[in-house]
């Protein structure tokens, strides 16, 4: 459900934040994002959304 809401959000519905990753984690995220032809930001939003959905379903 949350994933559907995230996909339908406009730019004005979004909040900006900063996250600091260890270099090796960021490198892995960049590689993953490139493999899926998406930005690191979009990938992180999808991963966090999925984690929240899994937590809420417990």
C-alpha positions as CSV (number, residue, x, y, z in Angstrom):
1,X,0.0,0.0,0.0
2,X,2.7,2.5,1.0
3,X,4.6,1.6,-2.3
4,X,1.6,2.7,-4.3
5,X,1.4,6.0,-2.4
6,X,5.1,6.7,-3.0
7,X,4.8,6.2,-6.7
8,X,1.8,8.6,-6.9
9,X,3.5,11.4,-4.9
10,X,4.2,14.7,-6.6
11,X,7.4,16.6,-6.0
12,X,5.6,18.9,-3.5
13,X,4.7,15.8,-1.4
14,X,8.3,14.9,-0.9
15,X,10.6,15.8,1.9
16,X,14.4,16.1,1.4
17,X,16.9,14.6,3.9
18,X,20.5,13.7,4.0
19,X,21.9,10.2,4.6
20,X,25.6,9.4,5.1
21,X,26.6,6.0,3.8
22,X,29.9,4.2,4.3
23,X,31.8,4.4,0.9
24,X,31.4,0.7,0.3
25,X,27.7,0.8,0.9
26,X,27.3,3.8,-1.4
27,X,29.3,2.0,-4.1
28,X,27.0,-1.0,-3.8
29,X,23.9,1.2,-4.1
30,X,25.3,2.9,-7.2
31,X,26.0,-0.4,-8.9
32,X,22.5,-1.7,-7.9
33,X,20.8,1.5,-9.1
34,X,22.7,1.4,-12.4
35,X,21.7,-2.3,-13.0
36,X,18.0,-1.2,-12.5
37,X,18.4,2.0,-14.6
38,X,17.3,4.2,-11.7
39,X,18.8,6.8,-9.5
40,X,20.3,6.0,-6.1
41,X,17.7,8.2,-4.5
42,X,14.9,6.3,-6.2
43,X,16.4,3.0,-5.2
44,X,16.8,4.0,-1.6
45,X,13.1,5.2,-1.5
46,X,12.0,1.9,-2.9
47,X,14.1,-0.1,-0.3
48,X,13.0,2.0,2.6
49,X,9.3,1.7,1.5
50,X,9.6,-2.0,1.2
51,X,11.2,-2.3,4.7
52,X,8.3,-0.1,6.2
53,X,5.7,-2.3,4.5
54,X,7.3,-5.5,5.8
55,X,7.5,-4.0,9.3
56,X,3.9,-2.9,9.3
57,X,2.7,-6.3,8.1
58,X,4.1,-8.0,11.2
